[in-house]
Amino acid sequence: MKRRIARGFTLIELLISIAIAGLLIVLALPNYAVWLADSEVRAGAESIVSGLRFAMAEAVKRNAPVEFVLDPTTGTGGWVAQNIGGTEQYQAAGLAEGARRVELTVVPAGMRTVTFSGLGLIVSPNDDATAPFETIEFKISGVSSRTLRVLVGGTRTGIKICDTAFPATDPKGCPATGG
């Protein structure tokens, strides 16, 4: 008599594998949600920094003032780099592309514009007589994700993304005071 060799999995082996996979998914899900939130916060901050640097470079290229105008509305906000008065847009982006849930807090409150001179320097006040914003904070409420800040201007920072979780002495950290 020939003996047949069994191939494949038994039902018990399959059920144990499914149970282990389910347990691993349940354990990893909270960390995955935090990772997604951190990615959105980072995407929002990088979009704003890219726009600010573009506006600065465009002002130097054109040797004329360029405005960076921010719309901090959660879910639909974004930014535009334009000439003074907004008759010509050079570049624009929305935060909904990768940072839909990110909440922006602008300092000073209510400010939305930074104007760069033809030398790439921040003009204060802006053409509309408002002060340029100095800091934008990015976070997602209800999720234990990190908080990032974009610093604009100042003698030490230029345009910089910093992480509030690091001390001010760390290069990734935010200065204790602006600038």
C-alpha positions in Angstrom: 0.0 0.0 0.0 1.2 3.4 -0.9 0.8 6.1 1.7 -0.4 9.5 0.5 1.4 12.6 1.8 -1.0 15.2 2.9 -0.4 18.8 1.6 -1.9 22.1 2.7 -3.2 23.4 5.9 -5.6 21.8 8.4 -8.6 23.8 9.5 -7.1 24.3 12.9 -3.9 25.7 11.5 -5.8 28.1 9.4 -8.0 29.3 12.3 -4.9 29.8 14.5 -3.2 31.9 11.7 -6.3 34.0 11.3 -6.6 34.6 15.1 -2.9 35.7 15.3 -3.3 38.0 12.3 -6.4 39.6 13.8 -4.6 40.1 17.1 -1.7 41.8 15.4 -4.1 44.1 13.5 -5.9 45.1 16.6 -2.6 45.9 18.4 -1.2 47.9 15.4 -4.4 49.9 14.6 -3.9 52.7 17.2 -0.3 53.3 16.2 -1.4 53.4 12.6 -3.9 56.1 13.3 -1.3 58.2 15.0 1.1 57.6 12.1 -1.5 58.8 9.7 -2.2 61.9 11.7 1.5 62.7 12.0 1.8 62.3 8.2 -1.1 64.8 7.7 0.5 67.3 10.0 3.8 67.0 8.3 2.3 67.3 4.8 0.4 70.5 5.8 3.6 72.1 7.3 5.7 71.1 4.3 3.1 72.5 1.9 3.1 75.9 3.7 6.9 76.0 3.8 7.2 75.1 0.1 4.8 78.0 -0.7 6.6 80.5 1.5 10.0 79.5 -0.1 8.4 79.7 -3.6 7.0 83.2 -2.9 10.4 84.4 -1.6 12.2 83.0 -4.6 9.6 84.4 -7.0 10.0 87.9 -5.4 13.8 87.7 -6.0 13.3 86.3 -9.5 10.9 89.1 -10.5 12.7 91.8 -8.4 9.2 92.8 -7.2 7.1 92.2 -4.1 5.2 88.9 -3.9 2.4 88.2 -1.4 2.0 84.8 0.2 -1.7 84.6 1.3 -2.9 81.8 3.6 -6.4 80.4 4.0 -6.3 78.4 7.3 -9.7 76.8 7.0 -9.6 73.2 8.1 -10.4 70.8 5.2 -10.6 73.4 2.4 -7.7 75.8 3.2 -4.5 76.4 1.3 -2.2 79.2 0.1 -1.5 81.3 -2.9 1.6 83.2 -4.0 0.6 86.3 -6.0 1.5 89.8 -7.0 0.5 92.7 -4.8 -3.3 93.0 -5.2 -3.8 89.5 -6.4 -4.3 90.2 -10.1 -1.8 87.5 -11.0 -1.3 84.2 -9.2 2.1 82.5 -9.5 1.3 79.3 -7.6 -1.4 77.9 -5.3 -2.0 74.8 -3.3 -4.8 73.4 -1.1 -4.3 71.6 2.2 -7.1 69.2 1.4 -4.6 67.2 -0.8 -2.8 65.6 2.1 -3.7 67.5 5.3 -7.5 67.5 5.3 -7.9 67.2 9.1 -5.1 69.6 10.1 -6.0 72.7 12.1 -3.9 75.8 11.6 -3.3 78.5 14.3 -1.8 81.7 13.0 0.2 84.1 15.2 -0.6 87.0 15.4 -4.2 85.9 15.2 -6.2 86.9 12.2 -3.1 87.6 10.0 -3.1 85.9 6.6 -0.4 87.5 4.5 3.4 87.7 4.3 4.9 90.0 1.7 8.4 89.4 0.3 10.4 92.3 -1.2 12.4 91.9 -4.4 15.4 91.0 -2.2 13.5 88.2 -0.6 13.1 90.0 2.7 9.8 90.1 4.7 8.1 93.5 4.3 6.5 94.8 7.4 3.7 96.0 7.3 2.2 94.3 4.3 0.8 96.3 1.4 -2.7 96.2 3.1 -1.1 97.7 6.3 -1.5 94.4 8.3 1.4 92.8 10.1 2.9 89.7 8.5 2.2 86.4 10.3 5.2 85.0 12.2 4.1 81.5 13.3 1.7 78.8 12.1 0.9 75.9 14.3 -0.3 72.6 12.8 -2.2 69.9 14.8 -5.1 67.5 14.7 -7.5 67.6 17.6 -8.6 64.4 19.2 -5.6 62.4 18.1 -2.3 62.2 20.0 -0.3 63.3 17.0 2.6 65.7 17.2 2.3 69.5 16.8 4.5 71.3 14.3 5.2 75.0 13.9 6.3 76.9 10.9 8.4 79.9 11.9 8.5 82.8 9.4 11.2 85.5 9.6 13.4 86.4 12.5 17.2 86.6 12.7 17.8 82.9 13.5 15.0 81.0 11.7 14.2 82.3 8.3 11.5 79.8 7.2 11.7 76.7 9.4 9.6 73.8 10.5 10.1 72.9 14.2 8.6 70.2 16.4 7.2 71.3 19.8 8.0 67.9 21.3 11.8 68.7 21.2 13.5 71.2 23.5 14.5 74.6 22.2 18.2 73.6 22.3 17.6 70.8 19.8 17.8 71.8 16.1 14.4 70.1 15.5 12.9 72.0 18.5 11.1 75.3 18.5 12.7 78.4 20.0 11.3 79.4 23.4 10.4 82.8 21.9 9.8 83.8 18.3 12.6 84.7 15.9 
